[in-house]
Amino acid sequence: MKKMKKIAMITFHASHNNGSMLQALALQTALQQRNCDIEIIDFSNEGQRNLYSVLPYPHNWKQCIKWLIWRSN
């Protein structure tokens, strides 16, 4: 009996499109077929959380003005 390899994948798969999720699933499936034990680690940093947040934090005056104009429409 062959020993299962343990693999941890670090990926950002919680974006607004399904491509990153499907890519993580495809890699996980391919590695499981090769008898590997997979763990997916969802990478996230402050910049990505701000990019995908409902109310992004403005880092400068230009972003603040853009946000106010966008909210007024």
N, C-alpha and C positions, 0 to 999 in steps of 0.2 A: 504494500500500500504506500502510495506516494504522499509525502508530507505537504500540507497546504501552505503556500506562501502567504504571508500577511503583507498587504499593501495599503497604504493610506494615500488617498488622492486629495490634494489641496486645490480647490477650484472655487471660483466665484460663479455659482450657478443659480443665484436668486435674482437675476436681472429681469427687466420687463419683457424680454423676448424669450421664446422657448428654445432657441438654438443652444444656449449654454446648458440648459437642463437636459436636452436631448443628447448633447455631446457627452456629458457626464454619465448619463444612463448607458449610452452605447459603449463607452470605455469600461464601465463597470460590468456590463453583460459580457463583453469580449474577454475580460480578465477572469470572470467567474467560470466561463467555459474552459479556461486553461487551469482550472482547479486552484484559484487564488481566493483568499479571504479579503474582501475589500471593505474599507471604511472611507466614506467621503467626508472631508472636512471642508465646511463652507467658509471660504476666505472672505473677510470683510474688514474694511478699514474705514476711518472717519470720512474720507473723501467719497468713497462709494456709498456709504450710508446717507451722506448729504445729497449726493447726486440722485438717489432714488427716493428721497424723503418727500412727503407731501408739501412741507414748507421748508425749502432749503435755506440754510443759514448764509446770509450774504457776507462775503469776506471783505468787501470794499464798497465804496460809495457807488461805483458804477453798477455793481450787482444789485445794490439796494434800490437804486432808481429804476433799473429794469424790472425788478420784482414789483415795485409800486405801480409802474405802468401796466404790467401784465395783470395785476390784481384789479385794476380799475376798468378793464375791458369787460 
